[in-house]
Amino acid sequence: MPEINVAMIGYAFMGKAHSNAWRQAPHFFPGPLQPRMKVICGRHREAAAEAAARLGWEEVETDWRKVIARPDIGIVDIVTPGDSHAEIAIAAAQAGKHVICEKPLANTLPEARSMLAAVKMAGVRHMTLFNYRRVPAMRLARQFLEQGRLGRLFHFRAQYLQDWIVDPEFPRVWRLDKTIAGSGALGDLGAHVVDICHYLTGLRLDKVSALLVTMIPERPLPDQPRRMAPVTVDDAALFLARAGEMTAQFEVSRLAPGRKNCLLLEINGSRGSLRFNLERLNELEFYDRTQPEAVQGWNNILVTDARHPFIPHWWPAGHILGYEHPFVHAVAEFLEAVSSGGEIHPDFADGADCNAVLDAVERSAASGHWENVQPLAAACS
């Protein structure tokens, strides 16, 4: 089986999730390409070396430019903070590498557009890694919508709530610095729910009215706890949106005590409704109003049967999957696309479409008015 060498730029939280996916994908989803975890790259050699030993990478580098210049590298996987996504991805594409990039694709819409132009010009495969698209229950929900089982779509609503920075003494880490992170809860959590809306409904949000709030305006510096620094991103974002005739509501926050990683979705249509809770990610709730009224009610589907998406590659029916599995699914499908030359979604066009919505949200929060989403005309697949 032919091999393809992979380089990962970055090594922290998402580096851990992506590394596991590169290790597991060829074992559970054997395909025409065998990924080889060739080199991991980080600014601090000692930390990168420790990550390489722990996560299974062969080599360590501290300069991503040297990694991209290597002729033996076929895939570049970007898991760095958002301020470096564009520069790395554009350089990788220009060097002829296939590219995976963590979400959000970029910190700004112009950066996202530049990244999309670069991969199109280079003719390489590209993916924005919105991992929740490949939760089996989410893929099943997509199938229901494609089959028309919800009918005409009326409403989409989503909440993505966490509590990891609710303590005002929590330090001002990089995710709270706009120059690095681009935005706060909006980009970190809002990007996910915007992409899920695009993916499930097949519709593109075209107009938004938004509110961004920063409730803890300053925090102690990580290395100087007695010195305070301003928080320059949002703690929470709320926005209304339209996609044609469908209405959408979004709420994201990192200041919701008791909510650790709580992504809640509900879609309502003329023929029924769907509900999903990421903290019960093996379940999908479906309400079918085409049934006789006497038996209408919410049905809880345990999405762990061999007939469900992705499940035949894993365990016997009823054995649940976890947070790490959608990353494996994404890597497996990306390898297939690299081998076949076929399309893979969500690609950089999908990522840029998401960035266009985030851009409109920020403009609306600043103006206090409804703002149009700038179209990119990416197909939802």
BELUR-V793731 format. One record per pair of residues at least 12 apart in sequence whose ideal C-beta (glycine too) atoms are under 8 Angstrom apart, sorted by the first residue. I is the first residue (numbers start at 1). J is the second residue. Records with the same first field share a line. If there is no record, write none. Layout:
I: J + J
//
This chain:
1: 32 + 33 + 34
2: 32 + 33 + 34
3: 33 + 34 + 35 + 36
4: 33 + 34 + 35 + 36 + 74 + 75 + 335 + 338
5: 36 + 38 + 39 + 72 + 73 + 74 + 75
6: 22 + 35 + 36 + 37 + 38 + 73 + 74 + 75 + 76 + 77
7: 38 + 39 + 40 + 41 + 61 + 67 + 68 + 70 + 73 + 75 + 76 + 77
8: 22 + 37 + 39 + 40 + 41 + 57 + 76 + 77 + 79
9: 41 + 64 + 67 + 76 + 77 + 78 + 79 + 80 + 84 + 88
10: 41 + 42 + 78 + 79 + 80 + 81
11: 40 + 41 + 42 + 47 + 48 + 51 + 52 + 55 + 79
12: 79
14: 79 + 102
15: 40 + 51 + 55 + 79
16: 51 + 55
17: 131 + 323 + 324 + 327
18: 77 + 79 + 100 + 102 + 129 + 327 + 331
19: 37 + 40 + 55 + 56 + 57
20: 55 + 324 + 327 + 328
21: 324 + 327 + 328 + 330 + 331
22: 35 + 37 + 56 + 77 + 331
23: 37 + 56
24: 324 + 328
25: 328 + 331 + 332 + 335
26: 335
28: 313 + 314 + 328 + 332
29: 313 + 328 + 329 + 332 + 335
31: 332 + 335 + 336 + 339
32: 335 + 336 + 339 + 340
33: 335 + 336 + 338 + 339
35: 75 + 331 + 335
36: 58
37: 55 + 56 + 57 + 58
38: 57 + 58 + 59 + 72 + 73
39: 57 + 58 + 59 + 60 + 61 + 67 + 70 + 73
40: 52 + 55 + 57 + 59 + 60 + 61
41: 60 + 61 + 62 + 63 + 64 + 67
42: 60 + 62
43: 62
44: 62
45: 60 + 62
48: 60 + 61 + 62
64: 88
65: 91
68: 88 + 91 + 92 + 95 + 97
69: 95
73: 97
74: 97 + 98 + 338
75: 97 + 98 + 99 + 100 + 334 + 338
76: 88 + 89 + 92 + 97 + 98 + 99 + 100
77: 99 + 100
78: 92 + 99 + 100 + 101 + 102
79: 102
80: 102
81: 174 + 175 + 180 + 181
82: 104 + 106 + 107 + 180 + 181 + 182 + 187
83: 107 + 179 + 180 + 181 + 182
85: 101 + 102 + 105 + 106 + 107 + 111 + 115
86: 106 + 107 + 111 + 112 + 114 + 115
89: 101 + 115 + 118 + 119 + 126 + 348
90: 114 + 115 + 118
93: 115 + 118 + 119 + 121 + 122 + 124 + 126
94: 118 + 122
96: 122 + 124
97: 124
98: 124 + 125 + 126 + 334 + 338
99: 119 + 124 + 125 + 126 + 127 + 348
100: 126 + 127 + 129 + 330 + 331 + 334
101: 115 + 126 + 127 + 128 + 129 + 348 + 351
102: 128 + 129
103: 128 + 129 + 130 + 191 + 192 + 195 + 351 + 354
104: 128 + 182 + 187 + 191 + 351 + 354 + 355 + 358
105: 128 + 348 + 351 + 352 + 354 + 355
106: 182 + 351 + 352 + 355
107: 181 + 182 + 183 + 187
108: 182 + 355 + 359
109: 352 + 355 + 356 + 358 + 359 + 374
111: 355
112: 348 + 351 + 352 + 355 + 356
113: 352 + 376
115: 348 + 351 + 352
116: 348 + 349 + 351 + 352 + 376
119: 347 + 348
125: 334 + 337 + 338 + 341 + 344
126: 344 + 347 + 348
127: 330 + 334 + 337 + 344 + 345 + 346 + 347 + 348
128: 195 + 346 + 347 + 348 + 350 + 351 + 354
129: 327 + 330 + 346
130: 191 + 192 + 195 + 196 + 199 + 346 + 350 + 351 + 354
131: 326 + 327 + 330
132: 192 + 195 + 196 + 263 + 278 + 326
133: 195 + 196 + 199 + 326 + 330 + 345 + 346
134: 310 + 325 + 326 + 327 + 329 + 330 + 333
135: 278 + 281 + 325 + 326
136: 282 + 303 + 304 + 308 + 309 + 310 + 311 + 321
137: 276 + 281 + 282 + 283 + 284 + 301 + 303
138: 196 + 199 + 200 + 276
139: 309 + 310
140: 284 + 301 + 303 + 308 + 309
141: 200 + 267 + 274 + 276 + 284
142: 199 + 200
143: 309
144: 274 + 286
145: 200 + 201 + 202 + 267 + 274
146: 202
148: 271
149: 271 + 272 + 286 + 288
150: 267 + 268 + 269 + 270 + 271 + 272 + 273 + 274
151: 269 + 270 + 271 + 272
152: 269 + 270 + 271
153: 201 + 203 + 246 + 267 + 268 + 269
154: 246 + 247 + 268 + 269 + 270
155: 246 + 247 + 248 + 249 + 266 + 267 + 268
156: 197 + 200 + 201 + 243 + 246 + 247 + 248 + 249 + 265 + 266 + 267
157: 248 + 249 + 250 + 265 + 266 + 267
158: 193 + 196 + 197 + 248 + 249 + 250 + 251 + 263 + 264 + 265 + 266
159: 193 + 250 + 251 + 252 + 262 + 263 + 264
160: 185 + 189 + 190 + 192 + 193 + 251 + 252 + 262 + 263 + 264
161: 189 + 251 + 252 + 253 + 256 + 259 + 262 + 263 + 264
162: 189 + 253 + 254 + 256 + 259 + 260 + 261 + 262
163: 254 + 255 + 256 + 257 + 258 + 259 + 260
164: 254 + 260
165: 216 + 235 + 254 + 255
166: 254 + 255 + 256 + 257
168: 216 + 219
169: 219 + 220
170: 219
171: 219 + 220 + 221 + 222 + 225
172: 218 + 219 + 220 + 221 + 222 + 228 + 229 + 230 + 231
173: 222
175: 188 + 233
176: 219 + 231 + 232 + 233
177: 232 + 233
178: 232 + 233
179: 232
181: 233
182: 233
183: 233 + 234 + 358 + 362
184: 214 + 231 + 233 + 234 + 235 + 237 + 254
185: 233 + 234 + 235 + 236 + 237 + 252 + 253 + 254
186: 212 + 233 + 234 + 237 + 252 + 358 + 361 + 362
187: 358
188: 252 + 254
189: 252 + 253 + 254 + 263
190: 237 + 239 + 250 + 252 + 358 + 361
191: 354 + 358
192: 263
193: 250 + 252 + 263 + 265
194: 250 + 354 + 357 + 358
195: 346 + 350 + 351 + 354
196: 265
197: 243 + 248 + 250
198: 350 + 353 + 354 + 380
199: 346 + 350 + 380
200: 265 + 267
201: 243 + 246 + 267
202: 380
203: 243 + 244 + 246 + 380
204: 243 + 353 + 373 + 375 + 380
205: 241 + 242 + 243 + 248 + 357 + 373
206: 241 + 242 + 243 + 244 + 372 + 373 + 375
207: 241 + 242 + 360 + 370 + 371 + 372 + 373
208: 239 + 240 + 241 + 242 + 357 + 360 + 361 + 364 + 370 + 371 + 373
209: 239 + 240 + 241 + 364 + 369 + 370 + 371
210: 237 + 238 + 239 + 240 + 360 + 361 + 362 + 364 + 365 + 371
211: 237 + 238 + 239 + 365
212: 234 + 236 + 237 + 361 + 362 + 365
213: 234 + 235 + 236 + 237
214: 231 + 233 + 234 + 235
215: 235 + 236 + 255
216: 231 + 235 + 255
217: 230 + 231
218: 230 + 231
219: 231
235: 253 + 254 + 255
236: 251 + 252 + 253 + 254 + 255
237: 250 + 251 + 252 + 253 + 361 + 365
238: 250 + 251 + 252
239: 361 + 364
241: 357
260: 279
261: 278 + 279 + 323
262: 277 + 278 + 279
263: 276 + 277 + 278 + 279
264: 276 + 277 + 278
265: 277
271: 288 + 289 + 290
272: 286 + 287 + 288 + 289 + 290
273: 286 + 287
274: 286 + 287
275: 287 + 298
281: 321 + 322 + 323
282: 302 + 303 + 304 + 320 + 321
283: 300 + 301 + 302 + 303
284: 300 + 301 + 303
285: 298 + 299 + 300 + 301
286: 298 + 299 + 301
287: 299
302: 318
304: 317 + 318 + 319 + 320 + 321
305: 317 + 318
310: 325 + 329
343: 381
345: 380 + 381
347: 378
349: 376 + 378 + 379
350: 378 + 380
352: 376 + 378
353: 376 + 378
356: 373 + 374 + 375 + 376
357: 373
359: 373 + 374
360: 372 + 373 + 374
//
